[in-house]
């Protein structure tokens, strides 16, 4: 996974509501960046969401922001 895509995932999460799906993150990235060759797939997004400190997994393909 490239650094562009990692950054775009973080940007998309910050613009989404509290609960969201992996598909919503991908839609937001495509909305922001169009059809860039650097856009990865659903599994890449899931992997990166699992590594973000302020995001937790709720269900399969569903995540939410952790507000402290």
C-alpha positions, 0 to 999 in steps of 0.5 A: 500500500502506498503513502498516498492511499494511507493519507487518503484513508485518514482524510476520508475517515475524518469526513465521515460520520461516527459509524461507517463501512469500508465501502463508504470510505472507498466511495469517499476516496473516489469522490475526492480523488477520482479514478487515481491509479493509487487507489487500492481495494477494500482489503487494503482499507480494512487493514489500514483502518485496523491500524488507525488509533482513533478507529475501532471495528464494530462488525465485519466491514463496519467501523466507528470513530473513537471519541475520547 
